[in-house]
Amino acid sequence: MRVEQRIGRIDRKGQKSEAIAIYNLITPDTVDADIYERCLLRIGVFNHALGGSEEILGEITTEIRNSAENLSLSENERREKLGQLADNKIRVIQEQERLEEKEMELFGIRLTQNQINQDIENASSFWLTPGSLFRLVDLYLRQIVGKDQELILGEKQLKTLRLSEEARGLLLTDFQSLPRQTTPAYRQWENWLKGGEPFFPITFESECAALHQKAAFIMPIHPMVKQAALSLEQEKRVITVLKVRDNSAPAGRHLFVMYQWQFHGVREDLILRPIAMTDAVTARLAGLLERAEQAIIDTADIPDLSAWDDLDARHYALWTEAREKHRLRTRQIAEYQRESLTTSHQARMSLLNEQLSKAENEKIQRMKQSQIANAEADYARHIQDLDIARERADITAGPVGYGVIQIARGE
């Protein structure tokens, strides 16, 4: 695991070098050398990710260390034992990897690296970046306290939230309106709000959270972020007026609406979909909003409600097309998962029935019969869940923001 982490810190997404040379220095005739030779080289950890083999690898490492530190064994006995205990489990890992490589081919589905990268890119959102979450939380806290003062202290990634007892009480009221959960983040946040300590270590960065386990990782699902989002909900329509300089989009004043699309089905998702009157502005609107600044215009220049009807019609056409694609994609995923589930279930039942036929002890027979019944019920439940998800495949949409953006030429 240390080796994998070391590689991951250097060879990460965004790396511009075509090749990365990583040297691991190992002293001969040591436990580390035995682990390296028996496990890492033979499994091929330096050529690809281990996937789900971490648990098996951990067991091998523990057994190798126990054998290496057993002083009652001679050198030859120790090496023979190391070879025996590792070989079988290494074969298990290699067999798992071969099956994983063939899995998609068995069901006729292969994802190219370009498709995977595109999926990652599509899943990224400027509005969920650490900077955006920081601004959302900071605005919420300032509204709660009612004073223009620094409440999140620290210029680096590791920060400190400082709130008075009165402010924590107001936050606790908002917190208690959220659906109850038992996650560590919810318990940690609730305990601090109810406690007497005014300082709370937080971070908006995942790398910092990994290094500082006691700091709360403020991500989109953290209760403080959910409280902030709920506090900004508006019943009435609010129109935002913005300005930006850009040479790639048509200059002028453009209306836009930000819609929220909630995907239902096998895979749940939620995205923000911006819509403008021209395709050129719609295609670039997300990037323009990232750089836009607040603008002031005469209220008489703000369009009336009827001006947004054409935007709603454009949105409906895009939503209808996306909805059909989502339903088709959901059917494909459900069919693939059904085939995969059926294949694994048949293999499992074959094994259990074979074990039952060989069992002579009455207790063992009853245990196997119970396992078979549970496996059948488990399979039926998963198939039913897939059928339900397939039937409810849909995209629900609704406007969450209205705006006017003034695009001007210039740097």
C-alpha positions, 0 to 999 in steps of 0.5 A: 500500500505504501508503494501504491500511495507513493506512485499515486502522489507522483503519477496522477491525473493531469500528469504531463510527462509521458513516462514516470521513473519510480525507484524503490530501494530495497535491502537484500535478505530483509523482510521487505525484500521477501515481500517485494519478491514474493508479492509485488513482482509476481502480482505485478503491482507496478504494472496495474492497480490491484483492484479488490486484492488489497485484503488478500495482499494484506494477509500475504504480507502478514504471513510473510512477516510472521515467517520471516520473524520466526527465529526457530526456522532455518534459512532454507525452511524460512524460504520454503515456507514463504514460497508455499504460503504465498503461491496459492493466494497469489494465484487467486489474485491473478485469477481474479484479475483475468476474470475482471479483464474478460468480464466486459468482453463476456457481455459485449461491453467495452469502455474506451479510456476516452469514454472513461475520461469523458465520464469523469469530466462530465461528473465534475462541476465548478459549483461543487469545487472546494472554492465554491463550497467555501463561498457558499458556507462563508455566505451562510455563516455571515447571514447567521451571525449577522456581522461582517467578520471572519468566521473561517480562519486560516489562509492554508487548506487546513482552516478553523471555524470560530463561532460563539455559543449563540451562533452555534445554537442558530446552526443547531436549529437549522441542523435539526431540520435536516433528515436524521443520519448516523454518519460520522460527519453528522455526529461530529458536527452535532457534537460540536454544535452542542458542545462548548468549544468555539473552535472547529478544525475544517478543510475543503480539500480532500488531500488535507482531510487525508492528512488531518483526520481530526478536521471535518471534511466539508464536501457537498454531502456535509450537513453544514453544506446542506444547511447552507443550500437550504438557507438560500432557497427562494420561493419567489423568482430571483433574477441575477444580472452578470457581466463578463468579457469574452471573445468566443461568445456573441456579444450583447445581453443574453437571458439564461435559465439554470435548470436542475436535472435529477436522473432516476433509474439504475444510476441516480445523478443530479446536474445543473443544465444552463439554457440560453437563447443561442446555442453558442451562448448555451455551449459556453455559459457554464464557463462564462458564469465561472468568470462573471461578475455582478452587474447593475442595470436599471430595473426597467431593462429586466425582461418581464416573465413572458420573455422566459417562455422561449427559453422554456421551450428550448429547454423542453426540446433538450430535456426530451432528447436527454430523457430518451437517451437516459432511458435507453442507457438505463435499459442497457445498464439494467440488461448488462447488470441482469446478465452479470447477476444471473451468471454469478448466481448460477455459478453460486447455485452450482457450487452450493448444490454440489456442496449439498450433494456431497454433504453427509452430515445432517446439520451440514445439509440443513445449512447448505439448504438454508444457504441455497434458499437465501441465495435464491431470495437474494437473487430475486430481490436484486432482479426486482430492484433492477426491474423497478429501477428500469421502469422508473428511469426518468429525468425530472427538471425544474428551474433553479435560477434566472439571469441576464448576462452581458457579454462584452469584447476584451481580455 
